[in-house]
Every structure is written in C-alpha cells, then in structure tokens.
Amino acid sequence: MRVKRFVGDNVADTMGKIKRELGPEAVILQTRQIKEGGFLGFFARTKVEITAAIEERQQNYAAMKPAEDEPVKVVNTDAIKKAYEAYREKENENTREQSISDDAQSEIKQMHNILKEIKGHITKGDLSSSAESKPYSHWVNFLTDRGASRETAAELLEPIRNDLAEDQWKNNAKVFELLKNQVERLCSNTEVIRPSKSRTLVVAMVGPTGVGKTTTIGKLAAGFSIIERRKVALVTADTFRVAAVEQLRTFGEIIGVPVEVVMTPEGLKEAIDIHADKELIFIDTAGRSPQHDLHMDELEAFLDKAKPDLTMLVMSVTTNLTDQMKVYERFNGLSTHLILTKLDESFSLGSILDLLAKTNLPVAYLTNGQNVPDDIDAATSEKLTRYVLGEDNLYA
C-alpha cells in the first residue's frame, strides 16, 4: 500500500491533489489542520493536511484508458466512518480530562468541520471506493444527457440497483420500465384547477419576468370558458408592461370574457367583488425579480387584498436550476402550485427532475408553445415522465 501526505489551502484543494495523483480509489487515513510559514508563531497560514493511501496495483489509475461511459462513483463510507470514529474517540478522551484549553476545543471543532466537508466531497464523487458497472453508468448517463444532475440520476437508480441482479442490467427494456416507474413516483405531485359552480375560485399567477404568465392565463381562460363553458373573468395588475395589458384584452375579446385593469391592491379587491358571479377569476401580476425586495413587497400587497384560492408560480424550464431554486425560495411562501412553461424551447427536460426533487409544490400545468388554447397540458405523472424521458415529441 502506498501512503502519502497531501497539504492544501482548503479541503477542496487538497482533495483535488489526492484525486489527481492517487485516483478515485484512494482511502483517507487522517485529516488535520496545520500551520505553515510565519515568524516566531505569528502570521502563520492555516492549511489542511490529509493523509491518503492506495493499493500499489491501483496507483497508475490516471494513466489508464477511460471507459466509453464515464463510471459512476460511490461513497467510500468505510473511510469516512473510520475517520469520524477516530475523531469521536479523540473528543471523548479530551472531555474526560478535567479541563480543556480553548485552543484544544477550537481544534476539535475544526476537525469536525473538515470531516463533514470531506464527506460532502466524497459523496459528490471526488473520491470513491470503487467504480460502478458499465451498464449502471450507461443509465446514469442516459438521465444526465437529458439534463438531470448526476445526484438526482443516482437517487432514481439506487432502488433499481438494490433490487435488480447485475446480469439483468443488460436487459434495457426491463431497466427502462423500472426507471420509468421511479420517475413517475418523483413526478406524482400534481394537481389541476377544479372550479365549482357554487363559489368563485380566484387564481393568481406569479413569477419572474418573461416566463409566460400572461400567455398561460390566456390558454387557461380559453380552455375553461370555451371548452368547459365556465364563467370566467380576467384581471391584470401588470400595468408595468403595456403589451401585457393589451395582450390580455385581446384574449378577452377573442374568447368573450371581461377583462379588468387595476393599478392598486384596493382596485384588485374591487375587481374581484365586481365579478363575484363568475366561477373563475384569473389574476395576471407583473413579473417580479426575486432579488428586488420592493417589488416583492408590492406583489405581497396585491395578494393580501386579493386573497386568491390558488397562487400559481410560473417557472420556465429553460432557466438553469440554480436560478430556478432562487426563484422558488423567494416565491414559495406566496405560492400553492407550480406551472412549468416553455417545454418546447428546452433540450434538457431532465432538469425538471431536479426541480421536483428539491421542491414540494404540486405541478398544475405544462406549456409547450404559443398557440392558444392548444399548447398547454394538465400535469400528470405520466405526462411529466414522457417529457423527461423523451417519449413525447414536442416538435411534431
């Protein structure tokens, strides 16, 4: 076995050195913080020192020819467990002493933080105990090619890996069917608008600029008023964009439903009261930046007066996951449902899986074009799964 000590500015830097020299098969033996440089104990820099080991027969990993499918890494849980147990044992010894210096307590806390960070890096695949089989890697790549993260792909495939014998992974039809079942489970949180003749249902649309709120309202209003013969009214509070007001008025004229334009929260409440005889009232709000506190406060003021029964957070699937999550976190407290738009403009619909894995709002509708009222679907687990796995051709 080859053992070597690595020193870096932080855990990520040190782990990178280990991976480059020893490869992903390396096992962590020890971690600690050290001081380097300085003068007479002053101005010394804190470094992270990690001792790692690898079997000699594996040390030329970096020179090996890569497989056609990139192997998926699994967590080296034994190494983490041993390191953490060593840390706990050391901590217990210190606590048994009559007194512990502030420096010692600080060192224990730093060691705990380092171990947690290392565990995170190993979980992400920086180091691993072994490479997964090529058929398993193929299915991870199948999902990541469609836009899902490797983390979500691995979580979906984990139950299959536990239940399916290794020789059955070559049966693509069987694996695909099992994967499809897993995706359907993840996409099962769906709920559409269900109006009633006995009361008025108020539905507000919120979200950032440019995600398609106004067009989505037009599609829903047309569907409910023309196809389902419901009594519908439209209200727009989006007075920042003249085009949005004119667009909604045009929708209203075409499908024969009234449109109200309001400037204040009080005006919104009055418009809702005027149309209390309707079964459905759709409210179009101005696009709001989640980073702009004043705009978000204004939106909350409108919603406080409207008191909508449902508030649909409209999100475009063409937005990257990081920005989607920032939008979701800011609007989540105001929203009851999700509407996912612009499915026809994305080539990576697998990113929907990450969004659904990280959120808890039911998905109500999916939009896939500009045609009113045709390009909208009620969200179902089956429909979402077909989109994500590429079974629906959006461009037919």
C-alpha positions, 0 to 999 in steps of 0.5 A: 500500500502506498501512503502519502501526505497531501497539504492544501489551502482548503479541503477542496484543494487538497482533495483535488491533489489526492484525486489527481495523483492517487485516483478515485480509489484512494482511502483517507487515513487522517485529516488535520489542520496545520500551520505553515510559514510565519515568524516566531508563531505569528502570521502563520497560514492555516492549511489542511493536511490529509493523509491518503493511501492506495493499493500499489496495483491501483496507483497508475489509475490516471494513466489508464484508458477511460471507459466509453461511459464515464463510471459512476462513483460511490461513497467510500463510507468505510473511510469516512466512518473510520475517520469520524470514529477516530475523531469521536474517540479523540473528543471523548478522551479530551472531555474526560480530562478535567479541563480543556484549553480553548485552543484544544476545543477550537481544534476539535471543532475544526476537525469536525468541520473538515470531516463533514466537508470531506464527506460532502466531497466524497459523496459528490464523487471526488473520491470513491471506493470503487467504480460502478458497472458499465451498464449502471453508468450507461443509465446514469448517463442516459438521465444526465444527457437529458439534463438531470444532475448526476445526484438526482440520476443516482437517487432514481437508480439506487432502488433499481440497483438494490433490487435488480441482479447485475446480469439483468442490467443488460436487459434495457427494456426491463431497466427502462420500465423500472426507471420509468416507474421511479420517475413517475413516483418523483413526478406524482405531485400534481394537481389541476384547477377544479372550479365549482359552480357554487363559489368563485375560485380566484387564481393568481399567477406569479413569477419572474419576468418573461416566463409566460404568465400572461400567455398561460392565463390566456390558454387557461381562460380559453380552455375553461370558458370555451371548452368547459363553458365556465364563467370566467373573468380576467384581471391584470395588475401588470400595468408595468408592461403595456403589451401585457395589458393589451395582450390580455384584452385581446384574449378577452375579446377573442374568447368573450370574457371581461377583462379588468385593469387595476393599478392598486391592491384596493382596485384588485379587491374591487375587481374581484367583488365586481365579478363575484358571479363568475366561477373563475377569476384569473389574476395576471401580476407583473413579473417580479425579480426575486432579488428586488425586495420592493417589488416583492413587497408590492406583489405581497400587497396585491395578494393580501387584498386579493386573497386568491384560492390558488397562487400559481408560480410560473417557472420556465424550464429553460432557466438553469436550476440554480436560478430556478431554486432562487426563484422558488425560495423567494416565491414559495411562501406566496405560492400553492402550485407550480406551472412549468412553461416553455417545454418546447424551447428546452433540450434538457427536460431532465432538469425538471427532475431536479426541480421536483426533487428539491421542491414540494409544490404540486405541478398544475400545468405544462406549456409547450408553445404559443398557440392558444388554447392548444399548447398547454397540458394538465400535469400528470405523472405520466405526462411529466415522465414522457417529457423527461424521458423523451417519449413525447415529441414536442416538435411534431 
